[in-house]
Amino acid sequence: MPSPRHPLPLEVEQALVDLGARISLQRRLQGLRQADLARQMGVSLSTLTLLEQGASGVSIGNLGRALWALRRLEDLDDVGALEPSDELLEAGIDKAPKRVRRTSKG
């Protein structure tokens, strides 16, 4: 959860609200009540409600559970997907560093 000192950027908040709305829509299109989807996910009704509202404190694991229960888990592959114009694809993913170290200030 964001702290008062580090609030989420407005664009992030809106993206989470939009994501929750899409999950809610998918659930309703499949004819599922919130209680049905929550049971399939193995979470409480309040957790699913928070997810559908776009609450930032809902775990990414619960997002994965929702997509799995809605038979849309492949949608998770699109999160952070590289575009053909990304430098890593052009240079070759195998050339990406295994880790990035902090540079010394001096």
C-alpha atoms as an extended CHARMM CRD file, in Angstrom:
* protein
*
       106  EXT
         1         1  MET       CA              0.0000000000        0.0000000000        0.0000000000  PROA      1               0.0000000000
         2         2  PRO       CA              1.2610000000        3.4550000000       -0.7530000000  PROA      2               0.0000000000
         3         3  SER       CA              2.1900000000        5.5530000000        2.2230000000  PROA      3               0.0000000000
         4         4  PRO       CA              1.1920000000        9.1970000000        2.6370000000  PROA      4               0.0000000000
         5         5  ARG       CA              4.8230000000       10.0680000000        1.8450000000  PROA      5               0.0000000000
         6         6  HSD       CA              4.7530000000        7.9990000000       -1.3670000000  PROA      6               0.0000000000
         7         7  PRO       CA              1.2770000000        8.1700000000       -2.9090000000  PROA      7               0.0000000000
         8         8  LEU       CA              0.6040000000        6.4050000000       -6.1770000000  PROA      8               0.0000000000
         9         9  PRO       CA              0.7870000000        8.5390000000       -9.2950000000  PROA      9               0.0000000000
        10        10  LEU       CA             -2.7020000000        9.4030000000      -10.5590000000  PROA      10              0.0000000000
        11        11  GLU       CA             -2.0700000000        7.4540000000      -13.7680000000  PROA      11              0.0000000000
        12        12  VAL       CA             -1.3420000000        4.3140000000      -11.7360000000  PROA      12              0.0000000000
        13        13  GLU       CA             -4.4710000000        4.7800000000       -9.6210000000  PROA      13              0.0000000000
        14        14  GLN       CA             -6.5780000000        5.1710000000      -12.7780000000  PROA      14              0.0000000000
        15        15  ALA       CA             -4.9820000000        2.1330000000      -14.4300000000  PROA      15              0.0000000000
        16        16  LEU       CA             -5.8340000000        0.0130000000      -11.3650000000  PROA      16              0.0000000000
        17        17  VAL       CA             -9.4320000000        1.2710000000      -11.3750000000  PROA      17              0.0000000000
        18        18  ASP       CA             -9.6790000000        0.4630000000      -15.0970000000  PROA      18              0.0000000000
        19        19  LEU       CA             -8.2220000000       -3.0090000000      -14.5190000000  PROA      19              0.0000000000
        20        20  GLY       CA            -10.7130000000       -3.6840000000      -11.7320000000  PROA      20              0.0000000000
        21        21  ALA       CA            -13.5610000000       -2.5680000000      -13.9730000000  PROA      21              0.0000000000
        22        22  ARG       CA            -12.4040000000       -4.9430000000      -16.7260000000  PROA      22              0.0000000000
        23        23  ILE       CA            -12.2690000000       -7.8460000000      -14.2640000000  PROA      23              0.0000000000
        24        24  SER       CA            -15.7600000000       -6.9710000000      -13.0510000000  PROA      24              0.0000000000
        25        25  LEU       CA            -17.0420000000       -6.7950000000      -16.6250000000  PROA      25              0.0000000000
        26        26  GLN       CA            -15.4640000000      -10.1390000000      -17.5400000000  PROA      26              0.0000000000
        27        27  ARG       CA            -17.0290000000      -11.7250000000      -14.4510000000  PROA      27              0.0000000000
        28        28  ARG       CA            -20.4690000000      -10.3720000000      -15.3180000000  PROA      28              0.0000000000
        29        29  LEU       CA            -20.1450000000      -11.3910000000      -18.9810000000  PROA      29              0.0000000000
        30        30  GLN       CA            -19.4650000000      -14.9280000000      -17.7660000000  PROA      30              0.0000000000
        31        31  GLY       CA            -22.6040000000      -14.8030000000      -15.6120000000  PROA      31              0.0000000000
        32        32  LEU       CA            -20.7090000000      -15.0870000000      -12.3330000000  PROA      32              0.0000000000
        33        33  ARG       CA            -21.7060000000      -13.4420000000       -9.0870000000  PROA      33              0.0000000000
        34        34  GLN       CA            -18.9330000000      -11.9100000000       -6.9880000000  PROA      34              0.0000000000
        35        35  ALA       CA            -19.4090000000      -14.7000000000       -4.4450000000  PROA      35              0.0000000000
        36        36  ASP       CA            -18.9320000000      -17.3340000000       -7.1830000000  PROA      36              0.0000000000
        37        37  LEU       CA            -15.7000000000      -15.8160000000       -8.4790000000  PROA      37              0.0000000000
        38        38  ALA       CA            -14.3460000000      -15.2220000000       -4.9650000000  PROA      38              0.0000000000
        39        39  ARG       CA            -14.9650000000      -18.8850000000       -4.1330000000  PROA      39              0.0000000000
        40        40  GLN       CA            -13.2310000000      -20.0320000000       -7.3390000000  PROA      40              0.0000000000
        41        41  MET       CA            -10.3090000000      -17.7580000000       -6.5120000000  PROA      41              0.0000000000
        42        42  GLY       CA            -10.1240000000      -18.9780000000       -2.9180000000  PROA      42              0.0000000000
        43        43  VAL       CA            -10.4170000000      -15.4420000000       -1.5120000000  PROA      43              0.0000000000
        44        44  SER       CA            -12.9360000000      -13.5200000000        0.5270000000  PROA      44              0.0000000000
        45        45  LEU       CA            -15.7040000000      -11.5270000000       -1.0820000000  PROA      45              0.0000000000
        46        46  SER       CA            -14.1410000000       -8.3560000000        0.3110000000  PROA      46              0.0000000000
        47        47  THR       CA            -10.8320000000       -9.1400000000       -1.4300000000  PROA      47              0.0000000000
        48        48  LEU       CA            -12.5750000000       -9.5460000000       -4.7670000000  PROA      48              0.0000000000
        49        49  THR       CA            -14.5640000000       -6.3580000000       -4.1720000000  PROA      49              0.0000000000
        50        50  LEU       CA            -11.3300000000       -4.4590000000       -3.5200000000  PROA      50              0.0000000000
        51        51  LEU       CA             -9.7830000000       -5.9250000000       -6.6750000000  PROA      51              0.0000000000
        52        52  GLU       CA            -12.7780000000       -4.8820000000       -8.7640000000  PROA      52              0.0000000000
        53        53  GLN       CA            -12.6160000000       -1.3910000000       -7.2430000000  PROA      53              0.0000000000
        54        54  GLY       CA             -8.9540000000       -1.0790000000       -8.2170000000  PROA      54              0.0000000000
        55        55  ALA       CA             -7.6020000000       -0.9350000000       -4.6670000000  PROA      55              0.0000000000
        56        56  SER       CA             -3.8070000000       -0.7460000000       -4.6820000000  PROA      56              0.0000000000
        57        57  GLY       CA             -3.3710000000       -3.0580000000       -1.6980000000  PROA      57              0.0000000000
        58        58  VAL       CA             -4.6510000000       -6.1840000000       -3.4690000000  PROA      58              0.0000000000
        59        59  SER       CA             -1.7890000000       -8.5920000000       -4.1300000000  PROA      59              0.0000000000
        60        60  ILE       CA             -0.6030000000       -9.4640000000       -7.5980000000  PROA      60              0.0000000000
        61        61  GLY       CA             -1.2490000000      -13.0800000000       -6.6530000000  PROA      61              0.0000000000
        62        62  ASN       CA             -4.9360000000      -12.3040000000       -6.2820000000  PROA      62              0.0000000000
        63        63  LEU       CA             -4.9260000000      -10.6440000000       -9.6840000000  PROA      63              0.0000000000
        64        64  GLY       CA             -3.4540000000      -13.8580000000      -11.0830000000  PROA      64              0.0000000000
        65        65  ARG       CA             -6.1110000000      -15.9170000000       -9.2980000000  PROA      65              0.0000000000
        66        66  ALA       CA             -8.8750000000      -13.7680000000      -10.7900000000  PROA      66              0.0000000000
        67        67  LEU       CA             -7.5050000000      -14.0840000000      -14.3180000000  PROA      67              0.0000000000
        68        68  TRP       CA             -7.0910000000      -17.8420000000      -13.8520000000  PROA      68              0.0000000000
        69        69  ALA       CA            -10.6390000000      -18.2800000000      -12.5490000000  PROA      69              0.0000000000
        70        70  LEU       CA            -11.9700000000      -16.2100000000      -15.4610000000  PROA      70              0.0000000000
        71        71  ARG       CA             -9.9250000000      -18.3350000000      -17.9010000000  PROA      71              0.0000000000
        72        72  ARG       CA             -7.9450000000      -15.2440000000      -18.9450000000  PROA      72              0.0000000000
        73        73  LEU       CA             -4.5650000000      -16.0590000000      -17.4040000000  PROA      73              0.0000000000
        74        74  GLU       CA             -2.8750000000      -15.5100000000      -20.7790000000  PROA      74              0.0000000000
        75        75  ASP       CA             -3.7190000000      -11.8140000000      -20.3670000000  PROA      75              0.0000000000
        76        76  LEU       CA             -1.0480000000      -11.6710000000      -17.6720000000  PROA      76              0.0000000000
        77        77  ASP       CA              1.5610000000      -12.2870000000      -20.3810000000  PROA      77              0.0000000000
        78        78  ASP       CA              0.8340000000       -8.8270000000      -21.7790000000  PROA      78              0.0000000000
        79        79  VAL       CA              1.8940000000       -7.0800000000      -18.5660000000  PROA      79              0.0000000000
        80        80  GLY       CA              5.2920000000       -5.5340000000      -19.1840000000  PROA      80              0.0000000000
        81        81  ALA       CA              5.6380000000       -7.2560000000      -22.5400000000  PROA      81              0.0000000000
        82        82  LEU       CA              8.4690000000       -6.0020000000      -24.7130000000  PROA      82              0.0000000000
        83        83  GLU       CA              7.5170000000       -4.2250000000      -27.8990000000  PROA      83              0.0000000000
        84        84  PRO       CA              9.3880000000       -4.9300000000      -31.1430000000  PROA      84              0.0000000000
        85        85  SER       CA             10.9640000000       -1.4500000000      -30.8940000000  PROA      85              0.0000000000
        86        86  ASP       CA             12.3940000000       -2.0320000000      -27.3990000000  PROA      86              0.0000000000
        87        87  GLU       CA             16.1790000000       -1.8260000000      -27.1840000000  PROA      87              0.0000000000
        88        88  LEU       CA             16.4510000000       -5.2600000000      -25.5360000000  PROA      88              0.0000000000
        89        89  LEU       CA             14.7970000000       -6.9340000000      -28.4910000000  PROA      89              0.0000000000
        90        90  GLU       CA             16.9470000000       -5.0450000000      -30.9550000000  PROA      90              0.0000000000
        91        91  ALA       CA             20.1480000000       -5.8290000000      -29.0620000000  PROA      91              0.0000000000
        92        92  GLY       CA             19.1110000000       -9.3400000000      -28.1260000000  PROA      92              0.0000000000
        93        93  ILE       CA             17.6420000000      -10.2780000000      -24.7620000000  PROA      93              0.0000000000
        94        94  ASP       CA             20.6240000000      -12.5380000000      -24.0400000000  PROA      94              0.0000000000
        95        95  LYS       CA             22.8220000000       -9.4080000000      -23.9240000000  PROA      95              0.0000000000
        96        96  ALA       CA             20.7970000000       -7.8530000000      -21.1140000000  PROA      96              0.0000000000
        97        97  PRO       CA             22.7200000000       -7.7390000000      -17.8450000000  PROA      97              0.0000000000
        98        98  LYS       CA             21.7930000000      -10.3820000000      -15.2800000000  PROA      98              0.0000000000
        99        99  ARG       CA             21.6280000000       -7.6550000000      -12.6410000000  PROA      99              0.0000000000
       100       100  VAL       CA             22.2620000000       -3.9470000000      -12.3960000000  PROA      100             0.0000000000
       101       101  ARG       CA             24.5500000000       -2.6830000000       -9.6850000000  PROA      101             0.0000000000
       102       102  ARG       CA             24.4600000000        0.7270000000       -8.1050000000  PROA      102             0.0000000000
       103       103  THR       CA             27.1370000000        2.9510000000       -9.5440000000  PROA      103             0.0000000000
       104       104  SER       CA             29.5220000000        4.6510000000       -7.1630000000  PROA      104             0.0000000000
       105       105  LYS       CA             29.1810000000        8.3870000000       -6.7390000000  PROA      105             0.0000000000
       106       106  GLY       CA             32.5700000000        9.7260000000       -7.3610000000  PROA      106             0.0000000000
